Amino acid sequence: MELENQTLVSRPLANFHPSVWGTRFMLPDSESNGKINGHHEERLVEELKEEMKRELKKTSNDYMRQLKMIDAIQRLGIEYHFEEEIDEALENVFEKFHDYCKENQDMYITALGFRLLRQHGHRFKDAKGEFINVGDVTGVLEFYEATYLRGHGEDVLDHGYVFARNYLELVLPSLTNPIAEQVNHALNEYSNRRGLPRLEARHYIPIYEQLASHHQPLLRLAKLDFNLLQSLHKRELSEVCRWWQIDIEGPTKLWYARDRMVETYFWVLGIYYEPKYALARKIMTKVQALVSVIDDTYDAYGILEELEIFTEAIERWSFSCLDQLPECMKVLYKGLLETFEEIEEEMVKLEASYRVSYGKEAIKFLCRAYCAEAKWRQEKYKPKTEEYMGVAITSCGYITLIIISFLGMGNIPTKEAFDLVLSQPAFVIGSSAICRLTSDIVGHEFEQKREHVASAVECFTNEHNVSKKEAIDELNKKIEDAWKDINEGFLRPSKLPTPLLYSILNHARVIEVLYRRGDWYTHVGPEMQGFIHQLLIDPILIQNE
């Protein structure tokens, strides 16, 4: 295949900027394996966990205190240590929640209880009348956060969202910290439902410390745990960076694609950060890094003839296809097949070899969608919005990445779980639609500067003869509907185990954080660099006690 050597070949190169991190995270083995905080801090965390479990149990007859403690645990990013205790506590709360609300007209506790119970999948027959009392700013803020868990047809929460937002915007200038910072963050940054848990924890820990009611042992546990996890994540990042730089030689041999290994790991950290998902993160980070390059190969490098050959090679999934591919594609194809061989070895250990075929099929149907869009680009075809979304829901990559995210999650995923995702239920489509539409809204102008397939924005404006602003407004409405689809997917009886549902939700959260105000994965500016500093570079300072 000699097309790449022909100087007359015109390629849709995007000229992505290089990695802003260089080799910063490629720590020497001895340094990356050394724990920053050591065994003493690990023992202290275990002691504090047991103390907090006892404290949580003491609150069983005090709904207000119990809900506040659960909320603090979740916001501080340490919920994964108390999953059983929180589940048991919320089951008990749910049994008497409506009676409690009638007896205690407290908007804050009502809204807090609603949000925590809805997050855990509990349905409410009728929310009317539960939130009628305005109360103080804290209550309205909690109600505002609760409205982000609304589903379709919940008009009280739809109207309540508008009311609460308007009220908080009105009073914000008169507030003082820490409540002012909380309100500003919820209004202008990220809601509790849509923010990334690790970033939200990093933001909330200093706020919690300012609260007069903060629980000192809980605060210390949150700080110690954050730093211990950061140490683990830095070691994991070092490993995948060495794989990318040394084994794949991505920055040099895949020069046309985005070199975003650090950002890819950050993305995966948004899906799951808990220690028990270390294997899942390793698998997903490697595959997602390669999927990112595959995306750029179809979108910003290959010509149609090459891409059709590459797509056929993916379908065949055999090292014998290497000789047919251009040099850059050989590196990519070989890296993909070798990575899946590693995955297969891990799946044998889990006695779940069947999962490998789901992962491969997910890559195959992704590449089919990429190829379909490459043909549209070649033909300068601008489909109608529905036809575009029929392909773009797959080409955004999220159905594929959700499948990949399940592979290393221990014994939680079953064959039925993979089949369900491939059947594309509403909450899976919702996560994918958020990915596609949000990235199209913020990225279409950059993409249209070169030869590129039409985005949802161009398709909608062309089909309906409206302005770009009108098109974006309509697409944003579809994004809100997609969030409601995800929320309804959590309601009991749910179709998937809770950890798998959170993987799907967290995919949408990553897009909300990285793409809502710009494509911060492609264009790694100060905002994205700041996020990475918070989670992967700067520990939380802990005073000696």
Secondary structure, DSSP 8 states (H G I E B T S, - for coil): --GGG-TT-----------SSTTTT---HHHHTS-SSHHHHHHHHHHHHHHHHHHHHHTTT-HHHHHHHHHHHHHTT-GGGSHHHHHHHHHHHHHTHHHHHHH---HHHHHHHHHHHHHTT---S--TTTT-----HHHHHHHHHHHTT--TT-HHHHHHHHHHHHHHHHHGGG--TTHHHHHHHHHHT--TTTS-HHHHHHHHHHHHHHSTT--HHHHHHHHHHHHHHHHHHHHHHHHHHHIIIIII-HHHHTTTS---HHHHHHHHHHH--SGGGHHHHHHHHHHHHHHHHHHHHHHHT--HHHHHHHHHHHHH--GGGGGGS-HHHHHHHHHHHHHHHHHHHHHHHTT-THHHHHHHHHHHHHHHHHHHHHHHHHHT----HHHHHHHHHHHTSHHHHHHHHHHTSTT---HHHHHHHHT--HHHHHHHHHHHHHHHHHHHHHHTTSS----HHHHHHHHHT--HHHHHHHHHHHHHHHHHHHHHHTSSS-SS-HHHHHHHHHHHHHHHHHHTTS-TTTS--HHHHHHHHHHHT--------
